[in-house]
Amino acid sequence: MTPQIEMYLVIVLLSYITTSVLSSDPSEVFITVDEKYFKTNSVINIKSGQTLSIDCASSVIGSDSVNYKWYLSKRPYTQQVNQREEASSSKVFTVSANSTHTGYYMCLIRSEEGYAVFTPVLHVVVEYFDIETVSAKTTIEPNEKVAVLKCSQINANPAPIVTWKKDGVDVRNINLDSNVMHVTGKVVDKQYNIEENDLVILNYQDNYAGTYTCDVEATGSFFKGRTATAKSYSVKTAASFSLMNDNSSQILFIDNGGKPKVGDAITLRCGACGYPTPSYEWYDTADKKLQTSDVYEVLETSMIVKSIKATDDTAEYKCAALTANSKSVQSIRLTLSDTVPKFNKTIENSQYNIPGATVILDFGLEVRGEIHIMWNGQGLDKFILNDDSTAMANRGVLDHVNDNNVLTISNIQKNASGVFQCIVYNEAGMVSAYKTVIIRESQPAQVAHTTVSTTDITVKGNDIHSVRGANFTMQCTGSGNPTPSDISIDVPDSTSAIASSLVKVNKYLFREGKYIGNLLIDKVTEQYAGVYKCCTHNFIKGMKETACVNISLAVEEKVSVTQHSEDTDYTLVIGTQVYGTTGYPLSASCKATGLPRPTISIKRNNDCGTVSTITKSNDIEIIQVDYANDTVCNTDSFQCCGNNTIQGTLYTDCYDWITISFVDQEKPNDVKIENTGNLASDDSSLVSLMETLMLNCSAKSFPESEFTWEYRNSESTSNTFQKLESVSFQTSVTKSKGFTYSMLSTIGTAGDLLKGTNYEFQCTAKNVFGQTSVIKSIQITSSAANQVSANVYLGVGIVLFIAALVAVFVMYIFFIISSGKKKRSDLGIMSCLVCKCCEPKQPVERPVPHYDYKLLSLEKMATNSFHVPLYSHPRLVPVETSESLSRAPVYRELEQMTIQTNSMNKYEQLF
């Protein structure tokens, strides 16, 4: 079998394995209980004696032959003891619930191929509540150092709440000093046979006598709220003699308050016996005696930490019980509530190695609290939690599994290839991770060019063609067994000087035993063209195996032709026009840019001038036409075209025709400065303090002019012009054939920069034939703008007033005419204006011509001007028989309209 076929089969096998692993997602593996699905870690409470059927199910295992194994873990796993027990090997597990069945259940589903996955964890809580109650009272005589009162035997799950009462009242609400204590937490002295939930009575006093009862309250979901009186005691009055003649103190129990969360308050307790009654002191983790403060509240037998911090986990406080001659001290360690386990290492999905190698699987772990750790894998289910070295059925040797969930297998063999799963869980949650281990024969390192083509990059084998300016990534991949440990890419010698600043190489271990190397170049240029070398290596039996591949990079760009003529003292370039000065030489040129370097050609209308080709670099070629003067060639035009070939394809580009002409030389003349400010229309010398000073200097010349601006304060004793400061003024230049314009403006308002009133600005236009200067006087004023505005407002007001009078007069006349008043006496006070102080003349009767009414054609109406009375038929108009329609009479001026009928559309829109 050839190495290529063997590699192909391994990849196919790996693909199958990886698919099986990835498809066996825990969300697709679940437990069913009475038709309820549990796809995540869950808690279920059942009553003792209840029959429970648990079904191990999966929607992803596709093998015809599937094995199932149920495991029960009663306590958190430790390195020394295997806590996992095999509970059943059937798919459906039936539990007749009793006290021994409480714990964490997990099902292992395994296909005949050996691939397996664990289900989520089902925490089964079997509830029961059984307490021996005693009706008869027991009398305690004060004849011992410590009297211990016990509840009856309590057999309950979850743990119940125990309350001690004296004469029916909770002892915590009775002031019995520190000599009557309910034992909680951990018993540290076994001398008096004290257990949790006992009540101890020390140093009897008269007020201790009475009847004591122990009440027990269930906390489960089935028995919640049930209370039973377990036992009753009658305590006699203590004798008045010393019970502890040695003046000693002895701590009996300590209580760390359980597992608080961050931010909770927690009460630490400490109970001691002694005579006389001991006093108590509390110390922090630095052995500093504690007092009541914002952080702590110190009582007698207890101390409250008001707010737990994350750093308090495993912190140790100390309780000291003191008498005159004795001091007993116990440490109390805090334990915070569990956190959800979290893997803190990122490892590759697959690991490749050779037979006989040592495989280490380590996911790392962050967790607080007790945890369960389970490993599942090829042949591991029988011993995965054992700490002893064990043979893996001729697959290898399991060396170690510890609380850091590190699995080490030495001398691993090919038939141990498969999927290994690590599961870590506690009461807070569960995490799991997969690792595929492939064991195959050794394979020397190999490397391949794996760059992928994009819109800017074309890859052909080991050759890369990249356009200039692209963000380019070169990639090569190393493979082998064991997986190569490194990969490198060497740049060509020609780029070594810039490689450190522009070329970036990153590398990372990839799946399927591959090592990837990437070389990144920002904005590819022709400097990076060349041969790159990519190498990788691995070690087989101590020998280094190296493989390399050469990758050729070509940087390419399609040809582009542009105008290359430039302005000189005697030449002006505007777009495609090149102007020369009469009597002086002129040069015009085109530039072709591309990779590979293009060739350039020219088409001409005339043969005057000398043509030359110039090579600037490996990507630029220039063609230039030189004209000695205008007598050789007064006018000419030419066109440049360039072409280059990229990967067998010819690309061509042409620039527009360039026109050559000569213009008579001329020094700057007709130089003038124009004030373009808001006040210039009123006075060309005025500029307001509140506006921007804007002056435009123009000059007629050829070649074009260069401008220099200067200014001076007319009121200053110095008569010298100063150059403009760039921070206060800005200029812009516009050029055209024979003319140049320069705009000067202040940066900000004139008042911000010019503190005086009268200034002179000088503009000097200069070219190779001479220069001309002109001066403009400017007055900076604060009242000009207001004055002009007032004049404008006054003028506008007068115009509006006159217009109003005229409107009133016209309306009056219209009223007179419309009312039929014709005599002077009828006009009242307006008679003189209307009749010019005289009687009106008799009206002259004009003969009314005879009109015939006829129907006009649409065509005629569309080509004539006529008047149409509004009351007339839309197509019936008066028509003179002998004269033009334009002489039609006006019937009533306000009831007519003139229609210019220039098209059918207008006519149709009207009617």
Helices and strands as residue ranges (DSSP letters): H 3-23, G 26-28, E 29-33, E 36-38, E 42-47, E 51-58, E 66-73, E 84-88, E 92-96, G 99-101, E 103-111, E 116-118, E 122-131, E 137-140, E 146-149, E 154-157, E 161-166, E 169-170, G 171-173, E 180-182, E 186-187, E 199-202, G 206-208, E 210-217, E 227-235, E 249-255, E 266-274, E 279-283, E 296-298, E 302-305, G 310-312, E 316-322, E 327-333, E 350-353, E 359-362, E 372-376, E 390-391, E 397-401, E 406-410, G 414-416, E 418-426, E 429-439, E 443-449, E 457-460, E 463-467, E 472-481, E 486-490, G 493-495, H 496-502, E 503-510, E 514-521, G 526-528, E 530-540, E 543-563, E 571-574, E 577-581, E 586-595, E 599-604, E 610-617, E 620-627, E 635-646, E 649-654, E 658-663, E 666-675, E 686-688, E 694-702, E 706-713, E 722-723, E 729-736, E 739-746, H 750-753, E 758-767, E 770-781, H 784-819, H 824-827, G 828-830, H 831-835, E 851-855, H 858-861, E 865-869, E 876-880, G 885-887, G 893-895, E 896-900, H 904-910
